Amino acid sequence: MELKNIAICGATGQQGTGVIHALLKMKRWNITALTRNPESEKALLLKKNINVIQADLVDVDSLLLSKNMDDHLILKKYLKY
């Protein structure tokens, strides 16, 4: 079976990390982690298993770059209370 490509925004946060670990267990995805700081401690740990690139939700160009190389993109909406 051909692996599908997927990009995860907020990859180093709690939700993003959880999604990545679940996808890794499925063994059906080529995962790209999108993070504001690809040199952070969490990002460096992710780099052992997946591709990590710099992208920011406020920088549309960085998101478009990641979308061009992926079949799926997971975004999270942040709510302020």
Buried (B, 14 or more C-beta within 10 A) or exposed (E): EEEEBBBBBBBBBEEBBEBBEEBBEEEEBBBBBBBBEBEEEBBEEBEEEBBBBBBBBEEEEBBEBBBEEBEEBBEEEEEEE
